[in-house]
Amino acid sequence: MPTHGSLTKAGKVRGQTPKIQGKPRLSPIARMRNKDNFVKRFEKKRLPGQKKPERRGGRR
């Protein structure tokens, strides 16, 4: 069965591209984010969403 191109050229383009360093992580570590979510949802009993109980009333 014929192939589309020779196996000697496999990975040619990827091997020629220069290596770029990754950017530093800006978001918090997943374990800390999960811990904060646990405290917020179960210990403080906060409801999800933007409508917080202390912000009721709205504009006048």
N, C-alpha and C positions, 0 to 999 in steps of 0.2 A: 504494500500500500504506500503510495507516495506521500511525502510530508510537505508542508508549506514552509519551506526554508530549512536550512541545515541546522543541526543541533550545535554546531561549532559557533554559531552566531547568537545563541541563546544568552540573554542577559547583557547584550552589548550596550544598550542605551543606559541601563541602570548602572552599569559599571563605569560609564563615562561621566555621569553626573557628579558634580562636587558634593561633598558631605556638608550639610548645614546643621549647626547646633540647634537643639530644641529651645523653645522659649521657656523661661521659668514659670512655674505654676502660680496663677494668681488666685484661684479659688482655694478655700480651705481644704484640709485633708478630709477625705470622706468619713473617716471614723469620728472626727470632731464634729462634722456636720450632722452625722446621725445622732451623736450624743446630744447636741443642741436641739434637734428635732424631738428627741425623746423627752427632754426636760420641758420643752414648750408644750407638747401635746398631752403628756400624761401627768407630769408633776404640777404644772401651772394650769392644766385643763383649758387651754386656749383652743378656740374653734378655728378651723382653716378658713382662709379667704381674707378679703380686705375689710369686711365689715366687722370691726371690733366692737365689743359691748361698750367700751368707754367713749366711743366716738358717735354714739347715737344722737339724734336730734337734727343734724345737718345744718344747712345755712339758713339764715333768717333774712 
